Amino acid sequence: MSKTVNIRRLLIANRGEIACRIIDTAQKMGLHTIAVYSEADRRARHVRLADEAIFIGAADAASSYLNQDTLLRAMRDSRADALHPGYGFLSENPVFADAVRNAGFIFVGPPAKAIRAMGLKDQAKRLMADAGVPVVPGYDGADQDPNTLAENAKEIGYPVLIKARAGGGGKGMRKVDSPDAFAALLDSAVREAVSAFGDGHVIIEKYISSPRHIEVQLLSDRHGTHLHLFERDCSVQRRHQKVIEEAPAPHMPDEVRTAMTRAAVTAAKAIDYEGAGTVEFIADGSGTLTPDGFWFMEMNTRLQVEHAVTERVTGLDLVALQLRVAAGEPLLLKQSDIQLNGHAVEARIYAEDPANDFLPSPGQIDELMFPESEGLRTDTGVDSGDEVSGYYDPMVAKMVATGTDRQEALQQLAGGLGRTCLIGMTSNLSFLSRLCQHDAIKDGQMTTSFVDQNLEYLTDQSLPPDAVLAATGMSQLQADTALPGWRHWGAGNLPVLLEAKAGLIRLDLQIQSADDITLKIEGRSVSYAVLRCTVHKLTSWQLDGPNGQVTVYTFTKGQTIWASDGADTWVFHLAHRIKQDTEEQSDGIIRAQMSATVSQINAQDGDKVTAGDRLIVLEAMKMEQPVLAPADGQIEKIAVNKGESVSTGQILCRFVQQNEDLA
């Protein structure tokens, strides 16, 4: 790649995965890259990769990555020519875009006028409707009185969707099924929107009962060229945030693709767009997609998290094209030059607990290894030994798989996820693996409610397969004895006690010889022949048992064991004794389920409460988690204060359940 004419030194005003992604392309183009970092990111991966790095403030985003004055000073001090905002933080802030340009620098993004036009969902909807782009029926008026909003919701017809007009990422968004629930959910949405975006203004939309989320990638220059790079399907979501994205969208009729991409280009022309952007549509997924069955939701005037799937099917580097457009170069592409080639699917790997309402689980990564394959691309912002900070989004990586068709891409992705080693924190790896292998996903029959409807299966924590347990047990013997050396033991018994998400697992291995073992667990015995054991950093066990041959990978580090059968992953801890938890929530102790800040306290010492009453609200990464009364009873003691930072497991409240004395 050659340099752009006007950009030689590029400052990346972001962190994590996207900063690393931008640095990679910029360095390939011969640009000098400048990272910025907060106190929490002193040793972060993007700092290590960049040609130079500048400290910009305290760990909280407001003091660093959202501090416009500090970032502008970093631009001047580093003699940067241009600033790339990535996504999130200040990427869609028109005031910042203007400030960068007014200071004499290049802002890698659209004009501030275009950002403003699309920045508020109510204004954007009116603008798109005027341009002839179909929009979802709803209320986007200035009157924000709760009674007015409730009346409009009733007129629209339940269910409705409350949406913050600013920002994105599912923040400030609530589905409401009935009038009785409207007031409480409105209050929660407004509070979250104020926290995330500083704007509590909301709009009300008709909720599409079987919605598919389909978006169109756009690319425009300042010379009047507006191109689309086809569509992506982002329907698999949790908390209104995308989990799996793919291109092209499954079961997309040609006439619908033509209508949708035409509508997206119309949107770009309506606001004189420049650079990379995405128009997001909601489509009726109750049956076959139709040209009149999709509606404009919003436009993201920046690079999307999921841009990599478009890059994989078009062969284009969107970051490189962004930089060239920002430098004033014309796009040397015609619409006919852009062709779809194969299929790509992306999964977002997060430090979060899907079985616990997807609560973030920040912390240090003890070990992180991604499989290498020609059909896999992994973009990450962390390495082994790094920390996923509680101050920012808990993304660990994005894994993108490609194939000649959708089934091959999904198979590649499932295999990649099933061989990813992540030790040190709870992650959504197993959840993602099950998603990729679900029949409905394979058939392309998913909507934005798919995860909620299948959550029990997707977060099941039952026992791992017997072959995995057998190999996990053998890894303990392997830690002390090389495989050929087993023979001198003769027949023996190896007891192993493991801690897993399913609880404590006691297993016994009867070792007859180096290649003949029997797993005993829960009253049953399963015999295996060890066909091969390859000892590397990851030990590969090939076993022959009741269900045929299976290869299991194990990795032992201290008291932690990672195991994979190529389709799913498990992390075990060696248990030397059964833990006795003397203070469970059922005994009157309510604990924090994640590291967070106490944003609200809704009860006082001595209050009598009803099951489900909101006692405390925690906030982490701009996401609220209400702490509810587990039963009817009385508050004995609120153990925290508003604004206090709490860690996972910390006591929040002592609670006395209602009994005859309280009745």
C-alpha positions, -999 to +999 in steps of 0.1 A: +000+000+000+013+035-008+011+065+015-017+090+011-005+124-001-015+145+029-012+120+058+022+109+071+016+108+109-016+094+122-029+096+157-055+070+167-079+085+193-090+051+206-079+019+223-082-019+223-091-039+192-100-011+169-068+009+177-047-022+169-067-027+137-061+008+125-024+007+134-020-025+113-033-009+081-016+025+087+018+009+092+013-012+060+007+021+042+039+035+056+024+059+080+039+068+114+013+057+140+007+075+173-013+058+201-029+075+231-034+057+264-050+062+298-036+052+332-054+018+328-038+012+294-001+020+301+009-015+290-019-021+265-014-039+232-022-009+211+005+011+229+030-017+222+021-018+185+022+019+177+054+037+167+049+061+196+024+066+224+012+096+244-003+095+279-037+113+280-051+110+315-068+089+342-085+056+336-120+068+334-129+077+298-141+112+306-106+121+318-088+105+288-104+091+256-133+115+259-112+145+268-112+166+236-086+192+249-061+165+259-065+148+225-060+180+206-029+187+227-016+152+219-021+160+182+000+191+184+027+176+206+031+146+183+030+167+151+003+144+137-013+152+104-046+133+109-067+117+136-086+085+133-114+082+159-121+045+155-156+036+168-172+046+201-158+074+223-157+106+201-161+090+167-195+104+162-191+137+180-195+166+156-181+191+180-149+171+182-147+166+144-150+203+139-124+210+166-099+187+149-104+203+115-104+238+129-071+231+146-056+223+111-057+185+113-074+159+091-103+141+108-107+106+094-145+106+091-174+125+076-181+162+078-195+173+111-227+184+093-233+147+083-226+135+118-251+160+132-277+150+106-275+113+117-265+118+153-300+121+168-324+093+158-355+115+158-339+141+134-324+113+113-358+096+108-374+128+097-346+135+073-347+100+058-385+101+054-382+134+035-356+117+012-379+088+005-362+062+027-388+040+045-388+046+083-404+026+113-437+041+125-434+058+158-431+091+178-401+113+176-415+146+189-399+172+212-425+167+240-408+143+264-434+144+292-438+108+304-476+111+299-471+122+263-448+094+256-471+069+272-501+082+252-481+079+220-470+044+229-506+034+234-515+050+200-487+031+182-498-001+198-478-025+221-452-039+220-432-007+215-395+001+217-381+030+237-349+042+221-325+069+232-322+094+203-284+097+208-257+071+207-262+034+200-250-001+211-284-008+227-279+018+255-311+035+265-332+009+247-361-010+262-388-032+248-422-026+265-449-052+262-477-035+281-489-001+295-483-012+331-445-016+324-440+016+304-432+041+332-406+020+349-388+010+317-390+046+304-373+058+336-346+031+332-340+039+295-337+077+302-313+072+331-291+049+310-292+073+281-281+102+302-252+081+317-241+069+283-247+099+261-256+128+283-289+130+265-321+116+280-343+123+250-361+092+237-382+082+207-409+055+207-412+030+178-434+002+169-417-031+179-413-054+149-422-088+164-399-109+142-371-084+134-340-089+114-312-064+117-297-058+083-272-030+075-256-017+044-219-007+043-213+026+024-183+043+010-183+079-003-158+105-013-159+143-014-161+142-052-197+129-053-191+091-055-214+071-033-209+033-033-224+004-013-204-027-003-235-049+000-252-058+033-245-075+066-269-094+088-265-085+125-297-102+138-281-123+165-279-100+195-280-098+232-290-067+251-297-051+217-260-055+210-246-075+181-230-109+188-228-126+154-225-107+121-223-120+086-221-110+050-240-114+028-273-117+047-288-152+044-320-157+023-316-122+008-336-120-025-319-100-052-348-076-055-346-068-017-309-064-019-313-039-047-340-020-029-321-019+004-287-009-011-305+018-032-321+032+000-288+033+017-271+052-011-300+076-012-294+082+026-257+090+019-265+114-009-291+132+012-265+143+037-235+147+013-217+119+031-179+112+030-160+082+041-171+048+055-206+046+071-234+022+077-271+025+072-290+001+096-324-013+086-349-034+105-367-060+084-397-081+089-383-116+094-416-134+099-414-147+064-396-141+031-379-107+029-398-083+006-388-049-009-415-031+012-407-050+044-377-031+057-373+003+074-345+027+083-333+026+119-302+047+120-269+056+103-236+050+119-212+077+107-181+058+114-164+025+110-184-004+124-172-031+147-182-057+121-165-040+091-142-070+088-169-093+074-174-069+045-137-067+040-135-105+037-162-108+011-152-078-010-114-079-007-113-042+003-095-026+032-120-001+047-094+016+069-071+022+040-100+036+019-111+058+049-076+073+051-075+080+013-109+096+013-100+118+043-069+129+025-091+141-003-083+114-028-111+102-051-124+066-049-109+048-078-138+023-078-171+020-096-201+001-082-195-027-107-160-032-094-173-043-060-183-080-060-193-105-034-170-134-030-179-162-007-193-157+028-180-143+061-192-147+097-179-128+127-182-135+164-175-110+192-156-126+221-163-108+253-152-110+289-187-116+302-209-142+318-238-153+295-253-174+323-254-144+346-273-119+323-241-113+303-226-093+331-190-081+323-162-100+339-131-078+337-098-090+349-064-103+339-059-127+310-036-155+322-035-172+288-049-163+253-043-183+222-061-182+189-060-210+164-044-202+131-061-211+099-063-196+064-101-192+068-098-173+101-090-137+109-088-126+146-087-089+155-077-084+192-067-057+215-051-079+242-025-106+246-017-131+274-010-112+306-030-082+296-060-069+315-096-064+303-104-032+322-136-026+340-135+010+327-142+001+290-160-023+268-152-059+277-144-071+242-115-095+240-114-101+202-134-105+170-131-137+151-140-137+114-143-169+094-147-172+056-158-199+033-170-205-002-206-205+012-224-198+045-222-234+059-184-236+054-179-202+070-200-212+100-181-245+103-148-226+102-160-201+129-173-229+152-140-247+149-120-215+156-141-206+187-138-242+198-100-241+198-096-207+213-079-208+247-089-180+271-079-185+308-082-161+336-118-148+333-153-158+324-160-154+286-188-161+261-167-186+241-189-216+249-221-195+242-207-184+208-198-220+199-233-232+206-247-203+186-227-213+156-239-249+158-276-242+164-298-256+137-317-223+134-285-203+129-273-229+103-305-225+085-304-186+087-337-186+105-328-161+133-342-128+145-330-103+171-350-122+197-333-155+190-308-154+219-335-146+244-357-174+231-329-199+233-309-186+263-313-218+284-297-240+258-270-215+249-259-211+285-263-247+297-237-256+322-241-294+323-212-318+325-187-318+296-185-348+274-168-379+289-139-377+265-131-342+276-132-353+312-109-382+305-083-361+287-086-335+315-079-361+341-049-375+321-034-340+318-027-342+355-007-374+351+010-359+320+021-329+341+044-352+361+050-382+339+058-385+302+034-408+283+058-437+277+066-437+315+031-447+324+039-483+318+060-487+349+030-477+370+010-507+359-027-506+367-034-476+389-061-451+399-059-414+394-085-394+413-091-358+402-114-332+418-123-304+394-142-271+398-162-261+367-192-240+360-213-272+365-199-274+400-175-298+416-167-328+394-151-359+410-136-384+385-114-414+387-091-427+360-081-464+360-048-466+341-042-501+327-014-491+304-001-462+283-029-466+259-058-481+279-077-460+305-111-461+321-130-430+332-152-435+362-177-408+370-212-406+385-215-444+388-206-452+352-174-464+336-162-455+301-132-471+285-108-453+261-079-463+240-053-435+237-044-436+200-020-407+201-007-380+225+012-351+211+029-329+237+033-293+229+021-261+246-013-276+238-014-313+244-034-332+218-051-364+229-066-387+203-090-411+220-111-440+208-142-447+228-179-454+227-187-425+203-158-431+180-125-412+177-122-377+192-092-353+195-091-333+227-067-305+235-056-297+270-035-270+284-024-269+320-012-238+338-008-241+375-041-251+390-061-243+359-068-266+329-082-256+296-098-283+275-114-283+240-129-310+218-127-287+188-164-277+191-165-262+226-141-251+253-140-256+291-119-242+319-114-263+350-097-255+383-081-282+404-101-284+437-082-294+468-112-291+490-149-284+488-155-247+494-179-239+521-197-206+514-211-195+547-227-164+534-250-171+505-276-146+494-303-170+506-289-165+541-296-128+539-265-115+521-269-098+487-236-095+469-224-077+438-225-099+407-199-078+389-173-051+395-192-018+392-202+016+406-232+021+428-253+045+408-285+044+428-297+033+463-334+029+464-339+015+499-329+024+535-320+005+566-352-009+581-374-006+549-399-034+544-398-045+507-416-069+484-399-095+462-387-078+430-384-043+445-354-024+433-329-019+461-297-008+444-286-001+409-250-009+398-234+005+367-204-009+348-193+000+312-224+023+310-247-007+316-271-008+344-278-039+366-306-035+391-303-054+424-337-066+434-352-079+467-350-117+465-382-121+486-406-102+508-387-090+538-369-061+555-336-043+549-313-048+578-283-029+565-273-012+532-236-018+532-225+005+503-228+042+494-239+059+462-209+064+439-188+037+456-169+013+435-176-024+444-160-056+433-176-089+424-188-107+455-187-076+477-216-074+502-242-048+491-270-054+515-280-075+545-316-087+541-341-104+565-366-126+547-402-122+558-413-147+585-439-149+612-421-122+633-422-097+604-457-106+591 
